[in-house]
Amino acid sequence: METVSASVNILGRTYKLRVAAEDEEALRKAAEAISVQAKSYGQMYAYNDHQDLLAMVALTQITQLTKIQDSLRFKDTDLAQRLNTIDSIMEQILHPTQNSL
């Protein structure tokens, strides 16, 4: 895996990182999204410093991620149950005599 040096700016502060080359664009998009959301919070809420804004961004993003993970977990379980049902039906169709024993 090739790594590259990348610098991103979040709320006026530069962070220098080494990331996988294929992750660099996503990293830059994430940094921009963090800055945009933090600035938006800064306009809506009182805050003491940028750390407050970054904490609100982190809380919002992790809450959304948790909801997505829970939804995917439910969908995975539901899909597995449906596939098991389909498998049982196919077994009955393909091997009807074996299932009657």
N, C-alpha and C positions, 0 to 999 in steps of 0.2 A: 504494500500500500504506500503510495507516494504521498508525502506530506509537503505542505507549502506554508509559508509565513503569510499571515493575514492580519490586517489591522482593521478594527471596526471602531466606530465612534458611537457611544451611547450617552446622550445628554451632555455632550461636550467633553467627554472623557474618552481617551483612546485606549483600546485594549489590544495588545499584540498577542497573537496566538499562533500555534502550529496546528493545522487541521489537515485531514485527508483532502486531497485535491478535489475529489468529487463532492465534498461537503462545503467548499468555500462559498459558493453562491447562496446556498441555504443559510449559512452563517450570516452573510451580509444582509439577506432579507430579514432574518430574525432580529438582528441588531437594529435595523431600520424600523421594524414593527414595534420593538420595545420602546424606542425613542418616541415614535408617534403616539403610542398609547400613553406613555408617561407624560408627555406634553399635554395630551388631552386631559388626563387626570389633574395635572397642575392647573389647568384653566377652570376645572370644576370644583376642586377641593382645596382647602387650606393645607399647607404642608410646611415642615421645618427645613427639610433639605431633600436632595434628589433621592436619598436612600428611602424616604417615605414613599415617593412615587414608584420607585423600582419594586418595593415590597408589595404595593398594590397591584402592579403589573404581574408580578410573580404569582400572587394569590389568585388573580383572575385567570391567568393562563393555566395554572395547575388545577384549578377548579374545573375548567373546561376540559382539560386532558383527562381528569378523573371521570367525568361524565361520559366522555367518548369511550374510555377503556371499559367502563361498566356496561355500556351499550353493546360494545363489541363482544364482551364476555357473554352477555345474554344471547346475542345473535349466534355466537359460536355454539353455545349449549343447545339452542333451539335447532340450529342446523344439524348438529350431531344426532339429536333425537329424530329429526325428520329423515335423515339418511339411514338410521337404524330401522325405521319403519319401512322405508322403501326397500332396504335390503331384505327384511323379513318377507315382504310381499313377493319380491323377486324369487326368493328361495322357495316359497310355496308354489309359485308358477312354474319354475324350472324343475323342481324335484317334488312333485305332489305326493308320490308314494312314500318317500322318506319321511315326510312330515306327518303322515297318518299313523306311524308306528308308535 
